[in-house]
Amino acid sequence: MAVPIFRASVPKSHPLINSLFSTSFTDEPSKKRRMLVSCAPSETKPVREELTFCVGTHLIPHPSKVEKGGEDAFFVSSYNGGVIAVADGVSGWAERNVDPSLFPKELMAYASSFVDDVEVNDNPQVLIGKAHAATSSIGSATVIVAMLERNGILKIANVGDCGLRVIREGKVYFSTFPQEHYFNCPFQLSSQAFGQTYRDAVLSTVELMEGDTIVMGSDGLFDNVFDHEIVSTLTGYRDVAEAAKTLANLASNHSLDLNFDSPYIIEARASGFQAPFWKKILGMKLTGGKPDDITVVVGKVTSL
C-alpha cells in the first residue's frame, strides 16, 4: 500500500486488552475443532443448520516486491464457524528504512493465536485490539477480521481500506466501505502514538445463508476490480482456491493496464487529480490501475 503514514494528535495512552499470550499458531485444516451442541427438540421452532465456510486464498505481491513476498498478510482459522483476516502494511515506512511487512505479519500472527481466547469472546474488534497491543514491530497497517458463528452470524471489524463482500444469488448482498482521512490515506493501526486503535473499527454483522460467497481482500483487489467483475468471475468457479486465484490475477492485470478505468483512478479524478499535461493536450483523461500487493480470500458458506 503506497500511502502516507497518517499523523494525528491522539492520547499517548489508550486502554487495550491485557493478559497477552504468546501461543504460536499452526493452521490445521484437517483437524477442525468442533463444539458439542446439546438442545431439546422443538416442534414449533426448528433448530437452524450450523454453518461454516470453505476457504481459498491467493496473494500476488507488488511487481517491485516479489522477492520479499509483498507487505500484505492474512490468516485463516477453523475456529468456531471460521475466521478470516487480512492486514495491509503501509509502505511509507520504507522511507524510514523500516520493513513495512513486519508489522502486518506480526499483527496477523497474534490475531491467529488469540481467536479462541476467552477475553476475545468471538468479538473481532477485541481480537484486533489484543493483537495490536501485542505487536511490537514498528510500522502500521490496515486490517479487517471476520468471525463466523455456527448459527450463521458473521461479525466483521474493519480499520482502513481492506474490504469484504458477501455475494448472494449473483448479487452483492453486503459490502464494507473504506475509512479514509483523505484520498489514498486510510485509517491504520500503528506502532506509534498516532493512528487509530481497535476502537475506531467499523463493526458489521451479517446473517449468512448456505451458498453465500464471501470475498475479502486488501485494497489491491478492490482498487482494481469492480464489484460486478467480482460477481461475474465467481459465477464461473466452484473451487474457492481457483476463484481466489482468478480474482487476484484479474486485479493484477488491471493494476498494470495504463488504459483501464479502475475504481482507484475514478476516485482519484473525483478527488481532483488530473492527467499529465501531455494527456490533457491530447484530450485524454487520467486512467490506469493501481500496482499494489493483492490478497484475495474467498469463502463458500456450507452447512456442517
Phi, psi and omega per residue, in radians:
M1 nan 1.832 -3.112
A2 -1.498 1.376 -3.117
V3 -2.308 2.781 3.119
P4 -1.233 2.729 3.045
I5 -1.424 2.102 -3.074
F6 -1.324 2.381 3.079
R7 -2.063 2.331 3.104
A8 -2.609 2.788 3.104
S9 -1.566 1.941 3.138
V10 -2.342 2.807 3.104
P11 -1.008 2.480 -3.131
K12 -1.219 -0.373 3.102
S13 -2.207 2.422 3.046
H14 -2.502 2.513 -3.055
P15 -1.181 2.201 2.990
L16 -2.132 3.019 -3.085
I17 -1.321 2.410 3.122
N18 -1.593 -2.839 3.096
S19 0.972 1.104 -3.128
L20 -1.465 2.546 3.129
F21 -2.102 2.750 -3.110
S22 -2.042 0.627 3.121
T23 -1.265 2.500 -3.138
S24 -1.539 2.735 -3.096
F25 -1.875 2.274 3.046
T26 -2.220 2.145 -3.133
D27 -1.395 2.024 -3.129
E28 -2.203 1.346 -3.076
P29 -1.079 -0.461 -3.107
S30 -1.391 -0.170 -3.107
K31 -2.066 1.001 -3.070
K32 -1.128 2.191 3.112
R33 -1.277 2.406 -3.101
R34 -2.182 2.586 3.088
M35 -1.763 2.551 3.040
L36 -1.534 2.157 -3.099
V37 -1.954 2.216 3.141
S38 -2.151 2.218 3.104
C39 -2.666 2.710 3.121
A40 -1.490 2.447 3.118
P41 -1.128 2.592 -3.123
S42 -2.294 2.395 3.135
E43 -1.505 -0.346 -3.052
T44 -1.823 -0.401 -3.091
K45 -2.350 1.628 -3.107
P46 -1.110 2.547 3.127
V47 -1.275 2.313 -3.128
R48 -1.271 2.500 3.139
E49 -1.108 2.414 3.115
E50 -1.344 2.489 -3.049
L51 -2.110 2.692 3.002
T52 -2.562 -3.030 3.004
F53 -2.434 2.595 3.044
C54 -1.655 2.253 -2.927
V55 -2.098 2.418 2.986
G56 -2.189 2.532 -3.093
T57 -2.323 2.719 3.034
H58 -2.727 2.380 3.139
L59 -2.238 2.280 3.052
I60 -2.131 2.011 -3.141
P61 -1.208 2.758 2.981
H62 -0.921 2.477 -3.098
P63 -0.905 -0.547 -3.129
S64 -1.554 0.012 -3.077
K65 -2.178 0.348 -3.080
V66 -1.085 -0.728 -3.057
E67 -1.059 -0.646 -3.123
K68 -1.709 0.017 3.030
G69 1.535 0.140 3.113
G70 1.464 -3.043 -3.053
E71 -2.143 0.195 2.997
D72 -1.531 2.757 3.010
A73 -2.559 2.687 3.127
F74 -2.713 2.887 2.973
F75 -2.587 2.746 3.087
V76 -2.270 2.310 3.140
S77 -2.249 2.564 3.082
S78 -1.591 0.132 -3.134
Y79 -1.038 2.356 3.141
N80 0.958 -2.210 3.103
G81 -1.430 -0.237 -3.130
G82 2.301 2.578 3.113
V83 -2.332 2.333 3.054
I84 -2.302 2.576 -3.104
A85 -2.711 2.600 3.088
V86 -2.384 2.407 3.031
A87 -2.248 2.448 -3.070
D88 -2.128 1.943 -3.123
G89 -1.191 2.488 -3.141
V90 -1.508 1.992 -2.992
S91 -1.258 -0.199 3.116
G92 -1.029 -0.373 3.126
W93 -1.163 -0.374 3.132
A94 -1.084 -0.478 3.109
E95 -1.169 -0.282 3.094
R96 -1.854 0.299 -3.129
N97 1.094 0.572 3.063
V98 -1.927 2.311 3.110
D99 -1.259 1.946 -3.073
P100 -1.173 -0.234 -3.093
S101 -1.433 -0.327 -3.031
L102 -1.191 -0.763 -3.104
F103 -1.085 -0.910 -3.135
P104 -1.127 -0.589 3.128
K105 -1.159 -0.767 3.122
E106 -1.202 -0.680 3.107
L107 -1.012 -0.799 3.137
M108 -1.217 -0.622 3.108
A109 -1.085 -0.770 3.114
Y110 -1.194 -0.728 3.139
A111 -1.044 -0.717 -3.134
S112 -1.147 -0.533 -3.116
S113 -1.439 -0.275 -3.099
F114 -1.777 0.037 -3.004
V115 -1.024 -0.598 -3.110
D116 -1.773 0.268 3.135
D117 -1.182 2.411 -3.079
V118 -1.137 -0.539 3.129
E119 -1.261 -0.505 3.081
V120 -1.167 -0.772 3.037
N121 0.931 0.772 3.094
D122 1.052 0.546 3.137
N123 -1.962 1.918 -3.080
P124 -1.114 -0.503 3.103
Q125 -1.163 -0.766 3.101
V126 -1.156 -0.647 3.100
L127 -1.045 -0.760 3.083
I128 -1.075 -0.732 -3.128
G129 -1.098 -0.779 3.141
K130 -1.145 -0.744 -3.138
A131 -1.143 -0.721 3.131
H132 -1.110 -0.772 -3.122
A133 -1.111 -0.530 -3.107
A134 -1.476 -0.360 -3.054
T135 -1.297 2.213 -3.092
S136 -1.892 -0.188 -3.136
S137 -1.158 2.596 3.065
I138 -1.415 2.428 3.120
G139 2.528 -2.887 3.078
S140 -2.750 2.866 -3.083
A141 -2.830 2.662 2.885
T142 -1.518 2.753 -3.069
V143 -2.702 2.543 3.009
I144 -2.395 2.399 3.122
V145 -2.299 2.363 3.072
A146 -2.250 2.238 -3.127
M147 -2.107 2.163 -3.117
L148 -1.741 2.165 2.997
E149 -1.491 2.698 -3.047
R150 -1.227 -0.199 3.045
N151 -1.453 0.050 3.081
G152 1.677 0.028 3.131
I153 -1.478 2.109 3.106
L154 -1.765 2.105 3.120
K155 -1.813 2.283 -3.038
I156 -2.215 2.372 2.996
A157 -2.241 2.291 -3.016
N158 -2.396 2.245 3.031
V159 -2.124 1.920 3.104
G160 1.842 -2.489 -2.984
D161 -2.105 0.307 2.831
C162 -1.199 2.804 -3.019
G163 -2.516 2.988 3.120
L164 -2.588 2.432 3.037
R165 -2.204 2.501 2.962
V166 -1.933 2.112 -3.126
I167 -1.810 2.195 3.135
R168 -2.347 2.173 3.097
E169 0.921 0.763 3.040
G170 1.357 0.259 3.127
K171 -2.400 2.742 3.049
V172 -1.335 1.946 -3.107
Y173 -1.522 -0.580 -3.127
F174 -2.566 2.529 3.121
S175 -2.525 2.386 2.958
T176 -1.422 2.893 3.112
F177 -2.260 2.491 -3.074
P178 -1.216 2.619 3.011
Q179 -1.828 2.132 -3.134
E180 -2.342 2.513 2.978
H181 -1.308 -0.698 3.037
Y182 -2.849 3.068 -3.037
F183 -0.920 2.255 3.074
N184 1.173 0.317 3.035
C185 -2.305 1.501 -3.061
P186 -1.382 2.851 2.935
F187 -0.998 2.595 -3.093
Q188 -2.733 2.464 2.969
L189 -1.335 2.536 -3.059
S190 -2.443 2.774 3.036
S191 -1.406 -0.213 -3.075
Q192 -1.756 3.071 -3.111
A193 -1.199 -0.485 3.096
F194 -1.402 2.944 -3.139
G195 1.769 -3.015 -3.068
Q196 -1.809 3.001 3.059
T197 -2.220 -3.133 3.107
Y198 -1.049 -0.428 3.137
R199 -1.172 -0.348 -3.135
D200 -1.531 -0.050 -3.102
A201 -1.116 2.472 2.971
V202 -1.448 2.227 -3.088
L203 -1.851 2.377 3.127
S204 -2.414 2.634 3.063
T205 -2.310 2.269 -3.116
V206 -2.267 2.317 3.060
E207 -1.567 1.970 -3.069
L208 -1.563 2.806 3.074
M209 -2.217 2.682 3.057
E210 -1.015 2.321 -3.104
G211 1.770 -0.278 3.056
D212 -1.119 2.669 3.056
T213 -2.121 2.296 3.096
I214 -1.810 2.302 3.033
V215 -2.126 2.024 3.082
M216 -2.030 2.560 3.130
G217 -2.899 2.893 2.977
S218 -1.330 3.019 -3.111
D219 -1.145 -0.290 3.067
G220 -1.057 -0.462 3.042
L221 -1.396 -0.980 -2.980
F222 -1.327 -0.324 3.035
D223 -1.311 -0.319 -3.028
N224 -2.096 -0.153 -3.098
V225 -2.287 2.242 3.101
F226 -1.346 2.733 -3.141
D227 -1.022 -0.695 -3.122
H228 -1.154 -0.489 3.065
E229 -1.257 -0.642 3.083
I230 -1.077 -0.820 -3.122
V231 -1.079 -0.831 -3.096
S232 -1.163 -0.594 3.116
T233 -1.175 -0.734 -3.096
L234 -1.137 -0.516 -3.103
T235 -1.111 -0.357 -3.108
G236 -1.620 0.047 -3.053
Y237 -2.363 2.400 2.983
R238 -1.809 -0.452 3.135
D239 -1.455 2.094 -3.047
V240 -1.180 -0.561 3.120
A241 -1.163 -0.739 3.111
E242 -1.180 -0.654 3.109
A243 -1.108 -0.765 3.124
A244 -1.101 -0.737 3.139
K245 -1.126 -0.742 -3.122
T246 -1.145 -0.735 3.105
L247 -1.124 -0.714 3.126
A248 -1.124 -0.728 3.119
N249 -1.153 -0.658 3.098
L250 -1.101 -0.781 3.110
A251 -1.088 -0.712 3.137
S252 -1.114 -0.763 3.124
N253 -1.111 -0.772 3.105
H254 -1.105 -0.649 -3.068
S255 -1.118 -0.473 -3.098
L256 -1.735 0.005 -3.107
D257 -1.570 1.895 -3.087
L258 -1.185 -0.298 -3.106
N259 -1.784 -0.063 -3.105
F260 -1.331 2.344 3.118
D261 -1.580 1.446 -2.979
S262 -1.390 2.821 3.031
P263 -0.972 -0.648 -3.135
Y264 -1.114 -0.797 -3.058
I265 -1.292 -0.520 3.050
I266 -1.121 -0.737 3.085
E267 -1.159 -0.637 3.119
A268 -1.084 -0.786 3.125
R269 -1.113 -0.696 3.131
A270 -1.141 -0.426 3.138
S271 -1.579 0.059 3.050
G272 1.781 0.007 3.112
F273 -1.319 2.456 -3.053
Q274 -2.167 2.839 3.130
A275 -1.193 2.719 3.049
P276 -0.969 2.741 -3.045
F277 -0.990 -0.702 -3.088
W278 -1.147 -0.543 3.083
K279 -1.236 -0.665 3.117
K280 -1.084 -0.710 3.133
I281 -1.023 -0.635 -3.122
L282 -1.537 0.073 3.125
G283 1.310 0.420 -3.105
M284 -1.732 2.629 3.117
K285 -1.765 2.942 3.092
L286 -1.199 2.143 -3.131
T287 -2.389 3.022 3.059
G288 2.169 2.826 3.034
G289 -1.587 -2.995 -3.141
K290 -2.165 1.797 3.076
P291 -1.042 2.287 -3.056
D292 -2.914 2.932 2.916
D293 -1.161 2.484 -3.088
I294 -2.253 2.020 3.070
T295 -2.047 2.287 -3.136
V296 -2.252 2.267 3.036
V297 -2.162 2.140 3.123
V298 -2.048 2.224 3.116
G299 -2.163 2.288 3.091
K300 -1.807 2.155 -3.085
V301 -1.371 2.191 -3.120
T302 -2.334 2.856 3.078
S303 -1.531 2.653 3.126
L304 -1.383 nan nan
